[in-house]
Amino acid sequence: MDVLESIRKRRFHRSFTGEPVDEESLARLVWAAGRAPMGGAELVRRILVVTDPDLMRTVRQVTPSFLANSPVVIVICTDLGRAEASMGVQGRDTLSLVDAGAAAENMALAAVALGLATCFVRCANDVALQEVLGIPQNVRPDILVAVGHPAPTPSAPVKNPPAIIYRNGFGKVWNPPSLPLPGARAPEAAKAGASELFVSILYLVASARDCLDEPLIYGPFRMIEGVSRMLEGARDDRFLSRMKAEIDGQKYNVMADRGSFARWLDDLLREFAAEAKRRNAPAPAPAVAAVDGRGR
Ligand SMILES: Cc1cc2nc3c(=O)[nH]c(=O)nc-3n(C[C@H](O)[C@H](O)[C@H](O)COP(=O)(O)O)c2cc1C
């Protein structure tokens, strides 16, 4: 699989099957982590693979943000003494964290290619992890990477909002051209068969019928899902892309908590209303060149 395709496909999972990760895949993952660069090319990284079920359970119990039920976790650590000796305080406090992030992302992308799923988990409690896993005091656990086979019905992906990109100076926004993504579905309109627009319309028609018989709360969800589908075609619009990411991240909350879903819809509507105001405002008058007293 092409690396760009792995990047496109990567999403973090928090629901895994109980199936163990085979030894070859583990070996490939730690190889990928080891291929990540290290500041100063000094060997400060330590990689700890945890597969023992009792240890896994304990790691989860001492790490409250460990939501994933994965059978494996790979802990990326830094030898603080070596990091400081090679690159000073900056090496210990900053570069090593960048190194750990690079190693973790290498594994996350390799996992996609291996048909596995991952989730990063921040190390909230170094002391507890050091105790449970026998990590020495001068070694800092930087990031945990949960690894396993994704559940057949994964939780909804939480997608990052689009990156804010500048060019040739902070604040100078750059909107790179949107290019076709490797391995991505070709736009429906370009293919024979139903267009994306047709499929969205059909979804709305079928939903209108379903709404008559479904519980009332499904109605707002159907509409929001319809909006999300329509927004597929609006990738060039920064505001709408941001709204799509927001909607896709929150839409399933309708099932969990009706009150907070209603508040979220209010916030969403507020954002659209403010954007409508911006779009309907008269265009700013062109700047008038300064004229001197003699009319020049
Ligand atoms: C440094 C870092 C720490 C993270 N820590 C956690 C965590 O403790 N628990 C968790 O469930 N997800 C964690 N995540 C995952 C993010 O929440 C996730 O990247 C975000 O929800 C976007 O989802 P996506 O990566 O699937 O697009 C972490 C991600 C990063 C980069």
The ligand as an ORCA input file, in Angstrom:
! r2SCAN-3c Opt
* xyz 0 1
  C      -0.448     13.071     21.250
  C      -1.789     12.397     21.179
  C      -2.376     11.876     22.321
  C      -3.600     11.229     22.264
  N      -4.121     10.672     23.394
  C      -5.262      9.975     23.328
  C      -5.764      9.317     24.488
  O      -5.193      9.397     25.564
  N      -6.893      8.581     24.362
  C      -7.554      8.459     23.172
  O      -8.554      7.763     23.114
  N      -7.112      9.104     22.043
  C      -5.973      9.839     22.102
  N      -5.476     10.453     20.971
  C      -6.221     10.329     19.727
  C      -6.865     11.646     19.298
  O      -7.950     11.922     20.148
  C      -7.279     11.467     17.837
  O      -6.147     11.643     17.066
  C      -8.361     12.387     17.409
  O      -9.516     11.929     18.050
  C      -8.563     12.397     15.890
  O      -8.941     11.128     15.439
  P      -8.201     10.396     14.212
  O      -6.737     10.432     14.537
  O      -8.815      9.037     14.210
  O      -8.496     11.174     12.981
  C      -4.271     11.116     21.021
  C      -3.684     11.656     19.868
  C      -2.458     12.280     19.940
  C      -1.845     12.825     18.679
*
